[in-house]
């Protein structure tokens, strides 16, 4: 088995499929067919499907067409208007047979349709094919958001994720924290050891810092030069302080020699800023506060974090 085939199979095994149907029996049938290979979620209405997608973004949706209150077509159109959800492929599962009804499936934004009663082999093959296309598309899209040197997300991805996190906070009011991390005395390090060693240093630090970010919705990115940035949704300053301590310790454990630093090894300084559940901060204000706290960490001795 090739490594590409093995990787694709592994990704598909971890794929999450949302089944949307107002008839529980239909959901049970599809669940029985697909649950051995995929994680299955279920919703019995279009409104519940959209709500579930916003909480747990599935990799693919199997959508019934005829449902009360909101049809599958209407639900799909609404999903395609939500930026965070527009890329989820939707396969309609329908008993409709006219050419006009088939055309409506395409016009609504569906990638395919399967007729009822469902043929098990057809269902499995269509799902497999569209998941493969989806993962390939995600891979190419993500390549544009990865920093070439450190292999963590880049500034472009951070900016997009930051805007999404602020919208999520405004909607759910659960708080969030933004952090900026800077490598201490990095210019001195480059002057002393050379830029190739500097690149190796940044790669090691990025890997160490990223390992601290364990939740799937946390974001860690290279912000520019020797700076990194992170987004911690649904987090307060107490939680950020725990993360900061782990970050500082992770870099110290690398024990990268730095004779031009008073610490004799590479360290970082961190500034955190929080938007509380009961307050609002503009996009620029929150980043400016994090940068201000980073400056305070530098001024008070480096190798530390300041939050507020």
C-alpha positions in Angstrom: 0.0 0.0 0.0 1.4 3.4 -1.0 2.0 6.1 1.7 -0.5 8.4 -0.2 -3.2 5.7 -0.2 -2.5 4.9 3.5 -2.7 8.5 4.4 -6.0 9.0 2.6 -7.5 5.9 4.2 -6.4 7.1 7.6 -8.0 10.5 7.0 -11.2 8.9 5.8 -11.4 6.7 8.9 -11.4 9.9 11.0 -13.9 11.7 8.8 -17.2 12.9 10.3 -20.4 12.7 8.3 -23.6 14.5 9.2 -26.8 12.7 8.2 -29.8 15.0 8.0 -33.3 13.4 7.7 -36.6 13.9 9.5 -37.2 10.1 9.5 -35.1 8.3 12.2 -35.3 5.0 10.4 -33.5 6.5 7.4 -30.8 7.8 9.7 -30.4 4.4 11.4 -30.0 2.7 8.0 -27.2 5.0 6.9 -25.6 4.9 10.3 -25.5 1.1 10.1 -23.9 1.2 6.6 -21.3 3.9 7.4 -20.5 3.9 11.1 -17.9 1.1 10.8 -15.7 3.5 8.7 -16.7 7.0 9.7 -17.9 9.1 12.7 -21.6 9.7 12.2 -23.6 12.7 13.5 -27.4 13.1 13.0 -29.9 15.9 12.7 -33.7 15.6 12.2 -34.2 19.1 10.7 -32.5 21.7 8.6 -32.3 24.1 11.5 -30.7 21.5 13.8 -28.3 20.6 11.0 -27.0 24.2 10.7 -26.7 24.5 14.5 -24.7 21.3 14.7 -22.4 22.3 11.8 -21.5 25.5 13.6 -20.5 23.6 16.7 -18.9 20.5 15.1 -18.0 21.1 11.5 -18.5 17.8 9.6 -16.4 16.7 6.6 -19.5 15.8 4.5 -23.3 16.0 4.8 -25.9 13.5 3.6 -29.0 15.6 3.2 -32.6 14.5 2.8 -34.6 16.8 0.4 -38.2 16.6 1.7 -38.3 17.8 5.3 -40.9 19.9 7.2 -40.3 23.6 7.8 -37.0 23.7 5.9 -36.3 21.6 2.9 -32.9 20.1 2.2 -32.4 22.5 -0.6 -33.1 25.5 1.6 -30.8 24.2 4.3 -28.0 23.7 1.8 -28.4 27.2 0.4 -28.2 28.6 4.0 -25.0 26.6 4.7 -23.4 27.9 1.6 -24.0 31.5 2.8 -22.0 30.8 6.0 -18.3 31.4 5.2 -17.0 28.8 7.8 -19.4 26.1 6.4 -19.5 26.8 2.6 -16.8 24.3 1.8 -18.6 21.3 3.3 -19.8 19.0 0.5 -23.5 18.1 0.5 -24.8 15.0 -1.1 -28.6 14.9 -1.4 -30.4 11.7 -0.6 -33.7 11.9 -2.3 -36.6 9.9 -3.6 -37.4 12.7 -6.2 -37.0 11.7 -9.8 -37.8 14.6 -12.1 -35.1 16.4 -14.1 -36.3 19.7 -12.6 -35.8 18.3 -9.1 -32.4 17.0 -9.9 -31.4 20.4 -11.3 -32.6 22.0 -8.1 -30.1 19.8 -6.2 -27.2 21.2 -8.2 -28.5 24.8 -8.0 -28.8 24.5 -4.2 -25.0 23.8 -4.0 -25.0 20.0 -3.8 -22.0 18.1 -5.1 -24.0 14.9 -5.8 -27.3 13.1 -5.1 -28.2 9.5 -4.3 -31.7 8.2 -4.9 -33.8 6.4 -2.4 -34.0 3.5 -1.6 -30.3 3.8 -1.0 -28.0 1.2 -2.6 -25.4 0.4 0.0 -22.5 0.0 -2.5 -23.4 3.3 -4.3 -23.6 5.1 -1.0 -20.3 3.9 0.2 -18.5 4.6 -3.1 -20.0 8.1 -3.5 -19.1 9.0 0.1 -15.5 7.7 -0.3 -15.0 9.6 -3.5 -16.3 12.9 -2.3 -14.3 12.7 1.0 -11.2 12.1 -1.0 -11.8 15.2 -3.1 -12.6 17.1 0.0 -9.4 16.1 1.8 -7.3 16.9 -1.4 -8.9 20.3 -1.6 -8.3 20.9 2.1 -4.7 19.9 1.7 -4.1 22.4 -1.2 -6.0 25.1 0.7 -3.9 24.6 3.8 -0.6 24.7 1.9 -1.3 28.3 1.2 -1.7 28.9 5.0 1.5 27.2 6.2 4.8 29.0 6.9 7.5 27.4 4.7 10.3 27.6 7.3 8.6 26.5 10.5 5.7 24.4 9.1 3.2 26.1 11.5 0.4 28.3 10.2 1.4 31.7 8.6 0.2 35.2 9.2 -2.4 34.9 6.5 -4.0 32.0 8.3 -3.7 33.8 11.6 -5.5 36.9 10.4 -8.4 34.8 9.0 -8.6 32.6 12.1 -8.5 35.7 14.4 -11.5 37.3 12.6 -13.4 34.0 12.9 -12.6 33.8 16.6 -13.8 37.3 17.2 -17.1 36.5 15.5 -17.4 33.4 17.5 -16.8 35.3 20.7 -19.4 37.9 19.7 -21.9 35.2 19.0 -21.3 32.9 22.0 -19.8 35.4 24.5 -17.4 32.8 26.0 -14.2 34.9 26.1 -10.9 34.5 24.2 -7.2 35.2 24.6 -4.6 36.3 22.1 -0.9 35.9 22.7 2.2 37.2 20.9 5.5 35.3 21.5 8.9 36.8 20.7 12.4 35.1 20.7 14.7 36.9 23.1 17.9 38.4 21.7 17.3 36.8 18.3 19.3 39.3 16.3 22.3 38.6 18.6 21.7 34.8 18.0 21.8 35.3 14.2 24.9 37.5 14.5 26.7 34.9 16.7 25.7 31.6 15.1 24.6 32.6 11.6 21.2 32.6 9.8 21.1 28.8 9.1 21.4 28.2 12.8 18.8 30.9 13.3 16.4 29.1 11.0 17.0 25.8 12.9 16.3 27.7 16.1 13.0 29.0 14.9 11.9 25.6 13.7 12.7 24.0 17.0 10.9 26.8 19.0 7.8 26.6 16.7 7.6 22.8 17.2 7.9 23.2 21.0 5.4 26.0 21.3 2.9 24.3 19.0 3.0 21.1 21.2 1.6 23.1 24.0 -1.5 24.0 22.0 -3.5 20.8 22.5 -7.1 21.8 21.9 -8.3 21.5 18.3 -9.7 25.0 18.1 -6.5 26.7 19.4 -4.5 28.4 16.8 -0.7 28.9 16.7 1.1 30.7 13.8 4.3 32.4 12.8 3.4 36.1 13.0 6.5 37.5 11.4 10.3 37.2 11.8 11.0 35.8 15.2 7.5 36.4 16.4 4.7 33.8 16.8 1.0 34.4 17.8 -1.7 32.2 19.3 -5.5 32.4 19.7 -7.1 30.6 22.7 -10.9 30.6 22.3 -13.1 30.1 25.3 -10.2 30.9 27.6 -9.6 33.5 30.3 -6.4 35.0 31.7 -6.0 32.2 34.3 -6.1 29.7 31.5 -3.7 31.7 29.5 -1.2 31.9 32.4 -1.2 28.1 32.5 -0.4 28.0 28.8 2.2 30.7 29.1 4.1 28.7 31.8 4.1 25.6 29.6 5.4 27.6 26.6 8.2 29.1 28.6 9.2 25.7 30.0 9.0 24.1 26.6 11.5 26.5 25.1 13.8 26.3 28.1 13.8 22.5 27.8 15.2 22.8 24.3 18.4 24.2 25.9 19.6 25.9 22.7 22.9 27.5 23.5 22.9 31.3 23.2 26.1 32.9 24.5 24.9 36.4 23.7 22.0 36.1 26.1 22.3 36.6 29.8 20.4 33.3 30.2 23.1 31.4 28.1 20.3 29.6 26.2 17.4 30.7 24.0 14.3 32.0 25.7 11.1 33.7 24.7 8.9 36.5 26.0 5.1 36.4 25.8 2.3 39.0 25.9 -1.3 37.9 26.4 -4.5 39.9 26.2 -8.0 38.7 26.9 -11.5 39.8 25.8 -13.8 38.8 28.6 -17.2 37.2 28.2 -18.9 40.4 29.4 -16.9 42.9 27.3 -15.8 43.6 23.8 -12.5 44.7 22.2 -11.9 45.6 18.7 -9.7 43.6 16.4 -6.8 46.1 16.7 -7.2 46.9 20.3 -6.8 43.3 21.5 -3.6 42.7 19.4 -2.3 46.1 20.6 -2.8 45.0 24.2 -1.0 41.7 23.6 1.9 43.6 22.0 2.0 46.1 24.9 2.2 43.2 27.4 4.9 41.6 25.3 6.9 44.9 25.6 6.4 44.8 29.3 7.7 41.3 29.5 10.8 42.4 27.6 11.3 45.5 29.7 11.0 43.5 33.0 13.7 41.0 32.1 12.5 38.7 29.3 12.0 34.9 29.6 8.5 35.6 31.1 4.9 36.3 30.2 2.7 39.3 31.0 -1.0 39.1 30.7 -3.9 41.5 31.2 
